[in-house]
């Protein structure tokens, strides 16, 4: 499995580099003493100082539906460590909950312990301090009714009272990742040498962003529109120019506008899920995720030139690599969902299928969508996107295209979602319209809106992605 392992429905966290730790080199006499459990100074039963034996700390991050989180710290020692001597009380991490401690041969998460120089200290993703992607409204605000927000809530959506085309105000922030760890218990090497507990906090000096680090960052200067687009591109690990690959375009919501280039990767699962080792094992594919410097579309449905620049970017990347032009797919949430619908209308021969998450488009322009392969997912209590999608699918049906519909529980288990997807697939329709039942996309006690809650769940359902990948022009 790839060293950056994806876990659907989980989040990632990162730690920033503040300190580098040196290590002392034992003398040959101390090497011999290690075999019988004596300390560096030669005194039997006396543990060595911890700091001298720590080579460095790596923060490990993962992306959840709600964004990137810090989920572990990998501590590198100068000797192989005996994992049987470790417990969750051996280490503390400031403001975090330690959930699991084990050894490994590399700075990676693992299902089982393997003796090695690295001790992996896993942390609860539910900790407040875990979050590295924070929106300006916290976790989101509930819809206020009336549908005055462009997508059913006042944060992350576009439209009346919300961000307008050209707005460059970021709606979210990528938090600098750091972790401070203290070895509060004795650590023992595989040869019996003991490293004593310490009260000194050690700070991470490296970061490993699972899946996110597998993307490359580029800039596209579009001669047709004069626009410049920053973008992230995932190239299949075993890319072979003699083969032909599909490509998935992911477009973010308005909260990610004018953040760092990597913003679309850390805000949630919309981009990284397609690049996970699990998805790539089933469907090798390119993943393209632009970062928009300004809002592209609002409820006036008159997009900026970044809209056409996006189509031109897709065509440019398709020409640059061995990508199958008959297997280009688009997906997006909120503003990105609106763009996906609009691009399928303006460029009807560009995409083979689209996964539309919590977005809408004027039904008066929706007739061309009757010829497309669509999977639409929205919350029934999303006051703008839900009625908007209902109107679109009615137009599609009026054109003679069959549409399968269903109401799902947004709190379903992975197995239950898989069964829901199979039921819809069995109807063999080109358009699938599923809605989460009212009140099921927002966890109890959360302030996240139903609108934002939709995409926090939508991209954790692999069966939908499998359906998308089977479509072709």
Buried (B, 14 or more C-beta within 10 A) or exposed (E): EBEBBBBBBBBBBBBBBBEEBEBEEBEEEBBEBBEEBBBBEEEEEEBBBBBBBBBBBBBBBBBBBBBBBBBBBBBBBBBBBBBEBBEBEBBBBEEBBBBBBBBBEBBBBBEEBEBBBBBBBBBBBEBEBBBBBBBEBEBBBBBBEEBBBBBBBBBBBBBEEBBBBEBEEBBBBBBEBBBBBBBBBBBBBBBBBBBBBBEEBBBBBBBBBBBBBBBEBBEBEBEEBEBEBBBBBBBBEEEEEEEEBBBBBBBBBBBBBBBBBBBBBBBBBBBBBBBBBBBBEEBBBBBBBBBBBBBBBBBEBEBBBBBBBBBBBBBBBBEEBEBBBEBBBBBBBBBBBBBBBBBBBBBEEBBBBBBBBBBBBBBEBBBBBBEBBBBBBBBBBBBBBBBBBBBBBEBBBEEEBEBBBEEBBBBBEEEEBBEBBEEBBEEEBBBBBBBBBBBBBBEEEBEBBBBBBBBBBBBBBBBBBBBBBEBEE
